[in-house]
Amino acid sequence: MYQRWKFRHARRLFVTAALVAVTAGSAIAQPVAEGTKSETVSKSEALRRQIVDKGLAYLAKQGQSDAGTFSDKVGPGVTALALTSALRNGRTANDPMVAAGLKALEGFVKPDGGIYGNGRLRNYETCVAMVCFSEANSGGQYNEILKRAKDFVMGIQYGQGKRDPSDPWYGGVGYGGDGRPDLSNTGYFIEALRAAEVEPNDPAIQRALVFISRCQNLNSKHNDTQFAGKVDDGGFYYEIPTTKIDPSTSDERFTPNGGLRSYGSMSYNGLKSMIYAGLTTNDPRVQAAVQWITDHYDVENNPGMGSAGLYYYYHTFAAALQTSGMKTVKDADGKSHDWRSDLIAELADRQQPDGSWSNDNRRWFESDKNLATSFALMALSYCAPAK
């Protein structure tokens, strides 16, 4: 533990020197001299490109198998995420690493239109593969794959005929399409449909919005579950229990009054998904989510979960803030943060000497370097200077 602290401390000193105190300057607490802001952005962007290049080099040289896959023992999901992270950071479909990966990913396309391994994670794997193929589809070569995959995931959503609109699970999607839906998979579902050029007002996306709204700790007309007003902080939780719960069984999940705790990765995922579904800043659900983000701004921890799921959190954090158009975020103390510079500095600090990222907390498979590196690189793609 001490050796890890020494490494992180040395890296933090290096990053601070490289950015010329960018992190301190990103909280706009005092007047900034003319030219300083653009200089800060330039140095932050230079650092972003540097760590992105190192991360992509790791994936190409050490992460990819001879078959073109990444962490293929867990199915095609990590392969899709790794390729998407490369494509979103400027690599093309003709790049050797990407081309080999896309060919391998095509091998997972099933007769039913899904894109998955053993079927246990068929919604998740199909959705992340759809996003990947859409990123590489500049010539339209994946149009048919995307069309059939879109039909497949729409067919496993809980909708009319599977659940009544009054059912808390209505509109949601789970890992495999059957069983309990969750906010993470429903968020992937919406992102995949939008990547396949499905409009926000499409019935499938609007059904998903019903489920997502019920996953928000907000006492409003959009959440008619028993949990709506028990926390009421605007954040989001992962799933909606439909059986009687005992709060004493998990302090991590439940509040003493039987509410569901909000946490970081789900709250940013909820905000991103609502925007993809067509909501604007005028909607009280979006306003409440933004307030939660203000109250819990953090680039060192996944709020409410600590180090668990940290790299997934970084991805949802950056995706939501970029999608929302927010250039800065005020924290609970009223200080304004350039979230892009903050996140770039933090990820530079956490990058390993070989260019990878990895989470010491093994929960949700983030100890796998390919997965953590893919999430980090996707987060960094959203940190490119705002246009």
C-alpha positions in Angstrom: 0.0 0.0 0.0 2.9 2.4 0.9 4.6 1.7 -2.5 1.3 2.4 -4.3 1.0 5.7 -2.4 4.5 6.7 -3.3 3.8 5.9 -7.0 0.6 7.9 -7.0 2.2 10.8 -5.1 5.1 10.9 -7.6 2.6 10.8 -10.5 0.5 13.6 -9.0 3.6 15.8 -8.7 4.5 15.1 -12.3 0.9 15.9 -13.5 0.8 19.0 -11.5 4.1 20.2 -13.0 3.0 19.3 -16.5 -0.2 21.2 -16.2 1.3 24.2 -14.4 -1.3 23.8 -11.6 -4.2 23.2 -14.0 -6.2 21.4 -11.4 -5.9 24.3 -8.9 -6.8 26.8 -11.7 -9.8 24.8 -12.8 -11.8 25.9 -9.8 -12.4 29.5 -10.8 -12.2 31.1 -7.3 -10.2 34.1 -8.4 -9.7 36.4 -11.4 -7.7 34.8 -14.2 -5.2 36.8 -16.3 -5.9 37.3 -20.0 -4.5 34.3 -22.0 -4.2 32.0 -18.9 -7.4 30.1 -19.6 -6.5 29.3 -23.2 -3.0 28.3 -22.1 -4.5 26.0 -19.5 -6.8 24.4 -22.0 -3.9 23.9 -24.4 -1.7 22.2 -21.8 -4.6 20.0 -20.6 -5.3 19.0 -24.1 -1.7 18.1 -24.7 -1.7 15.9 -21.7 -5.0 14.3 -22.8 -3.5 13.4 -26.1 -0.3 12.1 -24.5 -2.2 9.7 -22.2 -4.6 8.7 -24.9 -1.7 7.7 -27.1 -0.2 5.6 -24.4 -3.5 3.9 -23.6 -4.2 3.0 -27.2 -0.6 1.7 -27.6 -1.2 -0.5 -24.6 -4.4 -2.0 -26.1 -2.7 -2.6 -29.5 0.5 -4.1 -28.2 -0.6 -5.9 -25.0 -4.4 -6.0 -24.8 -5.4 -7.6 -28.1 -5.3 -11.3 -28.8 -4.1 -12.9 -32.0 -7.8 -13.4 -32.8 -8.4 -9.6 -32.6 -10.4 -9.8 -29.4 -9.9 -8.2 -26.0 -10.5 -10.3 -22.8 -12.5 -12.7 -24.9 -13.1 -15.1 -22.0 -15.8 -12.8 -20.8 -17.5 -12.5 -24.3 -17.4 -9.7 -26.9 -18.3 -6.8 -24.6 -14.8 -5.7 -23.8 -13.8 -6.0 -27.4 -16.6 -3.7 -28.4 -15.7 -1.2 -25.7 -11.9 -1.3 -26.6 -12.6 -0.7 -30.3 -15.1 2.1 -29.5 -12.5 3.8 -27.3 -10.0 3.7 -30.2 -12.5 5.0 -32.8 -13.7 7.8 -30.6 -10.1 8.9 -30.1 -9.3 9.3 -33.8 -8.5 5.8 -35.0 -10.3 4.7 -38.1 -11.8 1.4 -39.2 -8.7 0.8 -41.3 -6.3 0.9 -38.3 -4.8 -2.5 -37.9 -6.0 -3.0 -34.3 -9.5 -1.8 -35.1 -9.8 -3.7 -38.3 -8.8 -7.0 -36.6 -11.2 -6.3 -33.8 -14.1 -5.5 -36.0 -13.6 -8.7 -38.0 -13.6 -10.6 -34.7 -16.7 -8.8 -33.5 -18.6 -9.7 -36.6 -18.0 -13.3 -35.6 -20.4 -12.8 -32.7 -23.4 -11.8 -34.8 -26.1 -14.3 -34.3 -29.0 -15.5 -36.6 -31.5 -13.7 -34.4 -29.6 -10.4 -35.0 -28.1 -10.2 -31.6 -24.3 -9.7 -31.1 -23.3 -11.8 -28.1 -21.4 -14.7 -26.7 -23.1 -17.3 -24.6 -26.3 -15.4 -24.3 -26.2 -14.5 -20.6 -25.3 -10.9 -21.4 -27.0 -10.6 -24.8 -28.6 -7.2 -24.3 -25.4 -5.6 -22.9 -23.1 -7.2 -25.4 -25.4 -6.4 -28.4 -25.8 -2.7 -27.3 -22.1 -2.0 -26.9 -21.4 -3.8 -30.2 -24.0 -1.6 -31.9 -22.3 1.5 -30.6 -18.9 0.2 -31.9 -20.2 -0.8 -35.3 -22.0 2.6 -35.7 -18.7 4.4 -34.9 -17.0 2.4 -37.7 -19.9 2.7 -40.2 -18.7 5.6 -42.3 -19.2 3.7 -45.5 -22.5 2.0 -44.5 -20.9 -1.4 -44.4 -22.6 -2.3 -41.1 -26.1 -1.0 -41.9 -27.6 -4.5 -42.0 -25.9 -5.7 -38.8 -27.1 -2.5 -37.0 -30.7 -2.8 -38.3 -31.0 -6.4 -37.2 -29.3 -5.7 -33.9 -31.7 -2.8 -33.3 -34.7 -5.1 -33.9 -33.2 -7.7 -31.6 -32.8 -5.4 -28.6 -36.1 -3.7 -29.1 -37.6 -7.2 -29.0 -36.3 -8.0 -25.5 -37.3 -4.7 -23.9 -40.1 -4.9 -21.3 -42.9 -3.2 -23.2 -46.5 -3.7 -24.1 -47.4 -7.4 -23.9 -44.5 -8.1 -21.5 -45.3 -5.6 -18.8 -48.2 -3.2 -18.1 -47.2 0.5 -18.0 -48.0 0.6 -14.3 -45.4 -2.1 -13.6 -42.2 -0.6 -12.2 -40.1 -2.7 -14.6 -42.0 -1.4 -17.7 -39.6 0.0 -20.3 -36.5 -1.5 -18.7 -33.9 -3.9 -20.0 -31.6 -6.3 -18.1 -28.3 -8.0 -19.0 -29.9 -10.8 -21.0 -33.3 -9.3 -21.6 -35.0 -11.6 -19.2 -35.4 -11.1 -15.5 -34.7 -7.9 -13.5 -34.0 -4.8 -15.6 -31.5 -2.2 -14.4 -30.5 1.4 -15.1 -27.1 0.5 -16.5 -28.4 -1.9 -19.2 -31.3 0.4 -20.0 -28.8 3.3 -20.5 -26.8 1.1 -22.8 -30.0 0.3 -24.7 -30.9 4.0 -25.2 -27.3 4.8 -26.3 -27.3 1.9 -28.8 -30.6 2.9 -30.3 -29.5 6.5 -30.7 -26.2 5.3 -32.3 -28.4 3.4 -34.7 -30.2 6.7 -35.6 -33.4 5.9 -33.7 -35.1 9.2 -32.9 -35.6 10.3 -29.2 -39.4 10.2 -29.7 -39.4 6.5 -30.8 -41.7 4.4 -28.6 -38.9 2.1 -27.4 -36.8 5.1 -26.2 -39.8 6.7 -24.5 -40.7 3.4 -22.8 -37.1 3.3 -21.5 -37.5 6.8 -20.3 -40.4 5.7 -18.1 -38.2 3.1 -16.4 -35.3 5.5 -16.1 -37.5 8.1 -14.4 -38.6 5.5 -11.9 -34.9 5.0 -11.1 -34.5 8.6 -10.0 -34.8 9.7 -6.3 -37.3 12.4 -7.1 -40.8 12.8 -5.7 -42.6 13.7 -9.0 -45.3 12.5 -11.3 -42.7 10.5 -13.2 -41.8 8.2 -10.3 -44.8 6.4 -8.8 -42.8 3.8 -7.0 -42.6 3.4 -3.2 -39.1 4.8 -3.3 -39.8 8.2 -5.0 -39.9 10.4 -1.9 -37.8 8.5 0.6 -34.5 10.1 -0.4 -35.6 12.7 -3.0 -32.1 14.0 -3.8 -32.3 13.9 -7.6 -29.8 11.1 -8.0 -30.3 7.7 -9.4 -30.2 4.1 -8.2 -29.4 0.9 -10.1 -32.6 -1.2 -9.9 -36.2 -1.1 -8.7 -36.9 -3.9 -6.1 -40.4 -5.3 -6.5 -40.4 -7.4 -3.3 -40.4 -6.4 0.3 -37.0 -5.1 1.4 -35.2 -5.1 4.7 -33.0 -2.0 4.9 -30.7 -3.6 7.5 -29.5 -6.1 4.9 -27.4 -3.6 3.0 -26.3 -0.1 4.2 -24.7 0.4 0.8 -28.0 0.1 -1.1 -30.7 1.2 1.4 -31.3 4.1 3.7 -32.7 3.4 7.2 -36.2 4.5 6.0 -36.1 1.9 3.2 -35.1 4.4 0.4 -32.6 3.5 -2.3 -29.3 5.3 -2.1 -28.2 7.4 -5.1 -24.7 6.9 -6.4 -22.4 8.5 -8.9 -22.2 6.2 -12.0 -25.9 5.7 -12.0 -26.7 9.4 -11.5 -24.6 10.4 -14.5 -25.9 7.5 -16.5 -29.5 8.7 -15.7 -28.8 12.2 -16.8 -27.1 11.1 -20.0 -30.0 8.8 -20.8 -32.7 11.4 -20.2 -30.9 13.8 -22.6 -30.6 11.0 -25.2 -34.4 10.5 -24.7 -35.1 14.1 -25.6 -35.4 15.9 -22.2 -34.0 19.4 -21.9 -32.7 21.6 -19.0 -36.3 22.8 -18.5 -37.4 19.4 -17.3 -37.5 19.1 -13.5 -35.9 15.6 -13.8 -32.9 17.1 -15.5 -32.7 20.0 -13.1 -32.8 17.6 -10.1 -30.0 15.4 -11.6 -27.8 18.5 -12.3 -28.4 19.5 -8.7 -27.2 16.1 -7.5 -24.1 16.4 -9.6 -23.4 19.8 -8.0 -23.8 18.4 -4.6 -21.6 15.4 -5.3 -18.9 16.6 -7.7 -15.9 14.3 -7.5 -13.2 13.0 -9.8 -11.4 10.8 -7.2 -14.3 8.5 -6.2 -17.5 7.1 -7.5 -19.8 9.0 -5.1 -21.6 6.6 -2.8 -19.5 3.7 -4.0 -15.9 4.8 -3.4 -13.5 2.9 -5.7 -16.1 0.3 -6.8 -16.9 0.8 -10.5 -14.6 3.8 -10.7 -13.7 3.6 -14.4 -17.3 3.0 -15.4 -18.1 6.1 -13.4 -15.5 8.1 -15.2 -17.1 7.1 -18.5 -20.6 8.0 -17.4 -19.3 11.2 -15.7 -17.7 12.5 -18.9 -20.4 11.3 -21.3 -23.2 13.0 -19.3 -21.4 16.3 -18.8 -20.4 16.5 -22.5 -23.9 15.4 -23.7 -25.5 18.0 -21.4 -23.3 20.8 -22.8 -21.9 21.7 -19.3 -18.5 23.2 -19.7 -18.0 23.7 -15.9 -19.6 22.3 -12.8 -20.1 24.1 -9.5 -19.4 21.9 -6.5 -21.2 22.0 -3.2 -19.1 24.9 -2.0 -19.9 27.0 -5.0 -16.6 26.6 -6.7 -16.6 26.2 -10.5 -14.6 23.4 -12.0 -13.4 22.8 -15.5 -14.5 19.1 -15.4 -12.5 18.2 -18.5 -9.2 19.4 -17.0 -10.0 17.8 -13.6 -10.7 14.4 -15.2 -7.7 14.5 -17.5 -5.4 15.3 -14.6 -6.9 12.5 -12.5 -6.6 9.9 -15.2 -3.1 10.9 -16.0 -2.3 10.4 -12.3 -3.9 6.9 -12.4 -2.3 5.7 -15.6 0.1 2.8 -15.2 3.7 3.0 -16.7 2.6 0.5 -19.5 -0.1 2.9 -20.5 -3.0 0.9 -19.1 -5.5 1.7 -16.3 -6.7 -0.9 -13.7 -8.8 -0.8 -10.6 -7.4 -2.3 -7.4 -11.1 -2.8 -6.4 -12.0 -6.0 -8.4 -15.7 -5.4 -8.3 -17.4 -5.5 -11.7 -14.3 -6.8 -13.4 -12.5 -3.5 -13.3 -9.2 -5.2 -12.3 -9.1 -6.3 -16.0 -6.8 -3.8 -17.7 -8.6 -4.0 -21.0 -11.9 -3.0 -19.5 -10.6 -0.2 -17.3 -8.4 1.2 -20.1 -11.4 1.2 -22.5 -13.6 3.1 -20.0 -10.7 5.6 -19.3 -10.1 6.2 -23.0 -13.8 6.7 -23.7 -14.0 9.2 -20.9 -11.0 11.0 -22.3 -12.7 11.1 -25.7 -15.4 13.3 -24.2 -12.7 15.5 -22.7 -11.6 16.9 -26.0 -11.9 20.7 -26.1 -15.6 21.8 -26.4 -16.4 23.1 -29.9 
